[in-house]
Amino acid sequence: MRLPQLPLLLLLFQVYALIGSSKGAALNQAEKKEAMDFLLQFGYLEKPLEHFSDVLTEEEIENAVRAFQLASGLRSTGRLDAATLSHMRQPRCGVEDPFNERTLKYLLLGRWRKKHLTYRIYSHSEDLGAAATRTAIQTAFKYWSDVTRLTFQEVRSGRADIRLSFHGTSTWGCSRPFDGPGHVLAHADIPELGTVHFDSDEHWTEGTSRGVNLRIIAAHEIGHALGLGHSRQPGALMAPAYSGYRLRFRLHRDDIEGIQALYGKKTIPTTSTTVTSPAHSTVPAVSQKPSKIPNPCKDGLDAIMLGPYDKTYAFRGDYVWTVTDFGTNPPMKISALWKGLPGGLDAAVYSPRTGRTYFFKGIKLWRYRGFKLDPGYPKPLTRIPAKIDAALYWPQNKKIFIFKGTGYWQWDELGSHFSTLPRKISSLFSGAPSHLDAAFTWENGKVYFFKGGIYWRLNDQLRVDRGYPLSTAERWMNC
């Protein structure tokens, strides 16, 4: 995203001044920029977005450096030195570092609603081959099943809860492409999304200190897929940086306490199941109110959006599910992803311009960065009408469109502009319905309107394409 020029220059000036004042060898401009990029990429700093007052202070920058030093086992000075920069350059996980702010213990990001999970390996490491890749991943799952009540079963066809694959610098098949050999080794999504990706450009090995050990990295990423965040304990498996091959690798106490906080301690001596099955087999998720869990093939939508990590999120009641090329993932509680967010939403919209997600319900607005609620939210709606029908982001003018009844409004989230009087939906969106259930702009740049089990697709001129409307269940949910 493009930031206002003056705030960015002030930001860089602050960072460079701070870095330049640190003791030790002087850093060149490229190294200073490298440090700044790292702190922004991995969540230690947040880019200023809206006003000059949002420029980061020296205290914020020092706190960011201190937090990284603490997690890396370095002396926590808040000043960048050669040792700190060296740790920033270590190979690591691509997931951000939202550490537990209250204690140095494990951080929990979500959990599965069942104890038996299936997994599927879609591709393998060219260095290790298919058999060795499978063995490494089976062992990685076993680290977690040995200390909890979780069991895992590999399937070779059909839908699996956790899906593992290798990707490179191309965006094909991975919304967060890797950076080539070194630095980011792998990344994963939190429950119940179930995606684990490894960088195919790394030299994956087993039984040697050369290259990158697939078994250890897989165990780390599976930890994320099970709901663990990064640990501030440098010796923990869930620490952000890869510490290298260890002959007698064991989980750290912080790893064990974290996973047991999610799924309980192992009470009977059982081993994880790794039997290959040609069919998809899972234990149904348990819910106290199963009648309220939506059926994506039968129930309508409260909202839909192309959101964080370029995933399609569909909302109904208290639940959200992701829509993929292979169908839908099982619905999960909205609050398991966006803590503090209620169900029964009126609308949801993600802005690529700012990286913020907006949720509307009644007379209130929630704003999140990723899955973290921004300070001061929820806020009451003022110039935006209450109980709206839908919202979408339109990349051509970088504004958010808000729909209610037969009208729409335009909202510039970074400025003061807001169309106070609604315009007729039919005046801009030719052939589109009114009184919508949901709407969004998808990854192909086209606008989609949803209402009563069917949907309309609009072209670049915002006219409904020929042949629409079509069935939402058949075309979107793959029912």
Secondary structure in CASP SS format (residue, H / E / C, confidence):
PFRMAT SS
TARGET T0000
AUTHOR 0000-0000-0000
METHOD secondary structure of the structure
MODEL  1
M C 1.00
R C 1.00
L C 1.00
P C 1.00
Q H 1.00
L H 1.00
P H 1.00
L H 1.00
L H 1.00
L H 1.00
L H 1.00
L H 1.00
F H 1.00
Q H 1.00
V H 1.00
Y H 1.00
A H 1.00
L H 1.00
I H 1.00
G H 1.00
S C 1.00
S C 1.00
K C 1.00
G C 1.00
A C 1.00
A C 1.00
L C 1.00
N C 1.00
Q H 1.00
A H 1.00
E H 1.00
K H 1.00
K H 1.00
E H 1.00
A H 1.00
M H 1.00
D H 1.00
F H 1.00
L H 1.00
L H 1.00
Q H 1.00
F C 1.00
G C 1.00
Y C 1.00
L C 1.00
E C 1.00
K C 1.00
P C 1.00
L C 1.00
E C 1.00
H C 1.00
F H 1.00
S H 1.00
D H 1.00
V C 1.00
L C 1.00
T C 1.00
E H 1.00
E H 1.00
E H 1.00
I H 1.00
E H 1.00
N H 1.00
A H 1.00
V H 1.00
R H 1.00
A H 1.00
F H 1.00
Q H 1.00
L H 1.00
A H 1.00
S C 1.00
G C 1.00
L C 1.00
R C 1.00
S C 1.00
T C 1.00
G C 1.00
R C 1.00
L C 1.00
D C 1.00
A H 1.00
A H 1.00
T H 1.00
L H 1.00
S H 1.00
H H 1.00
M H 1.00
R C 1.00
Q C 1.00
P C 1.00
R E 1.00
C E 1.00
G C 1.00
V C 1.00
E C 1.00
D C 1.00
P C 1.00
F C 1.00
N C 1.00
E C 1.00
R C 1.00
T C 1.00
L C 1.00
K C 1.00
Y C 1.00
L C 1.00
L E 1.00
L C 1.00
G C 1.00
R C 1.00
W C 1.00
R C 1.00
K C 1.00
K C 1.00
H E 1.00
L E 1.00
T E 1.00
Y E 1.00
R E 1.00
I E 1.00
Y C 1.00
S C 1.00
H C 1.00
S C 1.00
E C 1.00
D C 1.00
L C 1.00
G H 1.00
A H 1.00
A H 1.00
A H 1.00
T H 1.00
R H 1.00
T H 1.00
A H 1.00
I H 1.00
Q H 1.00
T H 1.00
A H 1.00
F H 1.00
K H 1.00
Y H 1.00
W H 1.00
S H 1.00
D C 1.00
V C 1.00
T E 1.00
R C 1.00
L C 1.00
T E 1.00
F E 1.00
Q E 1.00
E E 1.00
V E 1.00
R C 1.00
S C 1.00
G C 1.00
R C 1.00
A C 1.00
D C 1.00
I E 1.00
R E 1.00
L E 1.00
S E 1.00
F E 1.00
H E 1.00
G C 1.00
T C 1.00
S C 1.00
T C 1.00
W C 1.00
G C 1.00
C C 1.00
S C 1.00
R C 1.00
P C 1.00
F C 1.00
D C 1.00
G C 1.00
P C 1.00
G C 1.00
H C 1.00
V E 1.00
L E 1.00
A E 1.00
H E 1.00
A E 1.00
D C 1.00
I C 1.00
P C 1.00
E C 1.00
L C 1.00
G C 1.00
T E 1.00
V E 1.00
H E 1.00
F E 1.00
D E 1.00
S C 1.00
D C 1.00
E C 1.00
H C 1.00
W E 1.00
T E 1.00
E C 1.00
G C 1.00
T C 1.00
S C 1.00
R C 1.00
G C 1.00
V E 1.00
N E 1.00
L H 1.00
R H 1.00
I H 1.00
I H 1.00
A H 1.00
A H 1.00
H H 1.00
E H 1.00
I H 1.00
G H 1.00
H H 1.00
A H 1.00
L H 1.00
G C 1.00
L E 1.00
G C 1.00
H C 1.00
S C 1.00
R C 1.00
Q C 1.00
P C 1.00
G C 1.00
A C 1.00
L C 1.00
M C 1.00
A C 1.00
P C 1.00
A E 1.00
Y C 1.00
S C 1.00
G C 1.00
Y C 1.00
R C 1.00
L C 1.00
R C 1.00
F C 1.00
R C 1.00
L C 1.00
H C 1.00
R H 1.00
D H 1.00
D H 1.00
I H 1.00
E H 1.00
G H 1.00
I H 1.00
Q H 1.00
A H 1.00
L H 1.00
Y H 1.00
G C 1.00
K E 1.00
K C 1.00
T C 1.00
I C 1.00
P C 1.00
T C 1.00
T C 1.00
S C 1.00
T C 1.00
T C 1.00
V C 1.00
T C 1.00
S E 1.00
P C 1.00
A C 1.00
H C 1.00
S C 1.00
T C 1.00
V C 1.00
P C 1.00
A C 1.00
V C 1.00
S C 1.00
Q C 1.00
K C 1.00
P H 1.00
S H 1.00
K H 1.00
I C 1.00
P C 1.00
N C 1.00
P C 1.00
C C 1.00
K C 1.00
D C 1.00
G C 1.00
L C 1.00
D C 1.00
A E 1.00
I E 1.00
M E 1.00
L E 1.00
G C 1.00
P H 1.00
Y H 1.00
D H 1.00
K C 1.00
T E 1.00
Y E 1.00
A E 1.00
F E 1.00
R E 1.00
G C 1.00
D C 1.00
Y E 1.00
V E 1.00
W E 1.00
T E 1.00
V E 1.00
T E 1.00
D C 1.00
F C 1.00
G E 1.00
T E 1.00
N C 1.00
P C 1.00
P C 1.00
M E 1.00
K E 1.00
I H 1.00
S H 1.00
A H 1.00
L H 1.00
W C 1.00
K C 1.00
G C 1.00
L C 1.00
P C 1.00
G C 1.00
G C 1.00
L C 1.00
D C 1.00
A E 1.00
A E 1.00
V E 1.00
Y E 1.00
S E 1.00
P C 1.00
R C 1.00
T C 1.00
G C 1.00
R E 1.00
T E 1.00
Y E 1.00
F E 1.00
F E 1.00
K E 1.00
G C 1.00
I C 1.00
K E 1.00
L E 1.00
W E 1.00
R E 1.00
Y E 1.00
R E 1.00
G C 1.00
F C 1.00
K E 1.00
L E 1.00
D C 1.00
P C 1.00
G C 1.00
Y C 1.00
P C 1.00
K E 1.00
P E 1.00
L C 1.00
T C 1.00
R C 1.00
I C 1.00
P C 1.00
A C 1.00
K C 1.00
I C 1.00
D C 1.00
A E 1.00
A E 1.00
L E 1.00
Y E 1.00
W E 1.00
P C 1.00
Q C 1.00
N C 1.00
K C 1.00
K E 1.00
I E 1.00
F E 1.00
I E 1.00
F E 1.00
K E 1.00
G C 1.00
T C 1.00
G E 1.00
Y E 1.00
W E 1.00
Q E 1.00
W E 1.00
D C 1.00
E C 1.00
L C 1.00
G C 1.00
S C 1.00
H C 1.00
F E 1.00
S C 1.00
T C 1.00
L C 1.00
P C 1.00
R E 1.00
K E 1.00
I H 1.00
S H 1.00
S H 1.00
L H 1.00
F C 1.00
S E 1.00
G C 1.00
A C 1.00
P C 1.00
S C 1.00
H C 1.00
L C 1.00
D C 1.00
A E 1.00
A E 1.00
F E 1.00
T E 1.00
W C 1.00
E C 1.00
N C 1.00
G C 1.00
K C 1.00
V E 1.00
Y E 1.00
F E 1.00
F E 1.00
K E 1.00
G C 1.00
G C 1.00
I E 1.00
Y E 1.00
W E 1.00
R E 1.00
L E 1.00
N C 1.00
D C 1.00
Q C 1.00
L C 1.00
R E 1.00
V E 1.00
D C 1.00
R C 1.00
G C 1.00
Y C 1.00
P C 1.00
L E 1.00
S E 1.00
T H 1.00
A H 1.00
E H 1.00
R H 1.00
W C 1.00
M C 1.00
N C 1.00
C C 1.00
END
